[in-house]
Amino acid sequence: MSTFIVEGGHRMHGDITPQGAKNEALQIICATLLTPERVVIENVPDILDINNLISLLAEMGCKVERLSPHSYAIQADNVNIEYLSTPEYRRRAAALRGSVMLLGPLVARFGYAVLPKPGGDKIGRRRLDTHFIGIQRLGATLEYRSDIKSYEVKADGLNGCYMLLDEASVTGTANIVMAAVLAKGTTTIYNAACEPYIQQLCRMLSAMGAKIDGIGSNLLTIHGVDTLGGAHHKVLPDMIEVGSFIGMAAMTGSEIRLRNVAYDDLGIIPDSFSRLGIAIERQGDDILIPSHDSYEIETFMDGSIMTFADAPWPGLSPDLLSVFLVVATQARGSVLIHQKMFESRLFFVDKLIDMGAQIILCDPHRAAVIGSGRLNSLKATTMVSPDIRAGIAMLIAAMSAKGTSQIQNIDQIDRGYEGIDKRLNAIGAKIIRVTD
């Protein structure tokens, strides 16, 4: 288990370019299974979750060619379906949350899929009902086999239908869309997720020959086709990393320019940080965060306490609430952080309290932060990263704290952030990676 040794109190200055979007890349890579032709993907982040998924596809028989550090060509023209029944596949797929999105492409093209209960972040229950119900509505049968602790999904051809999703699940929508593009007839998906990453997936599928109407809305209409061809696709910058860097700059009083952020796809993220009192300057497709000696949280127009809550797009991403929480500890003013979607994502706040943050954990979903600005600076401590987003929040806290902190289990951070220590050290941070 690797550890970060973080010397706090250093201001950074310089440019940093966000990596490709992890959540989009996971969907796009799974979608390559829908065609026997070559698919080229650019701006792929070099992170653990992505690398493990690509390796899993290679073990399944896909031809994988790394064209550059961030570009791949994948061709699924000789997939070994029997590999899905092996203990090795189940072990590897269970360790990767993104493996759930193999379900739709495998069932659509090959009529068979095996899905072990997927791993990933330890952030509470993350149900798969939306995935399963959607695939079943298209005509697949699903059975949980206790002997292999996996779901076995079979289909003798899929047929389009109308469905109203019980929740606007991003990965659930992606799975259903990928299955529906090869189904017979027309599929209508209402209450579909409409995040930019879903839009990107639909655009790539359209470039491969799929027929999808309503891209960017919560009502998708998919006219099934017999086959799909190859495509060339570029992954968007990671909006969660953009938000992480904005918070990091404010907390450390740094001046940072974020290059090529795809600003128009960031939704309400910039405005939400502005409500925390953080100055954000858009310059073309860049964001400049000037050095902040202090920042003050706004109140609502009636004077009541500001609340940040996660919501489906175009609401605020749940992946950023950990960052908002830690950034608020060094602001002036108070804020309520309401994490609606995952019941365990706020449990890392006990470490922030140990560092001197004034936080009241109201329940598993809500935390009240009382900020007193730099008058209540954080102090160094030792922490263990429970998941990707809490891990980056801990790193931000450590970088602003007085003294030297340790963050253990940083493999969780590496799952979502490419070479974060090297990239931040290049603009003035002091982070040492210790590998056991």
Secondary structure, DSSP 8 states (H G I E B T S, - for coil): --EEEEE-----EEEE---B-HHHHHHHHHHGGG-SSEEEEES----HHHHHHHHHHHHTT-EEEEEETTEEEEE-SS--GGGGGSHHHHHHHHT-GGGGGGHHHHHHHHSEEEEE------SS----HHHHHHHHHTT-EEEEETTTTEEEEE-SS-B--EEE-SS--HHHHHHHHHHHTTSBSEEEEES----HHHHHHHHHHHHTT-EEE-TTSSEEEEE--S----EEEE--B-HHHHHHHHHHHHHHT-EEEE----GGGSTTHHHHHHHTT---EEETTEEEE---S--B----TTS--EEEEB-STTSB-GGGHHHHHHHHTTSEEEEEEE--S-TTTTTTHHHHHHTT--EEEEETTEEEEEEEGGGG--B--EEE--SHHHHHHHHHHHHHSBSEEEEE-THHHHTTSTTHHHHHHTTT--EEEE--
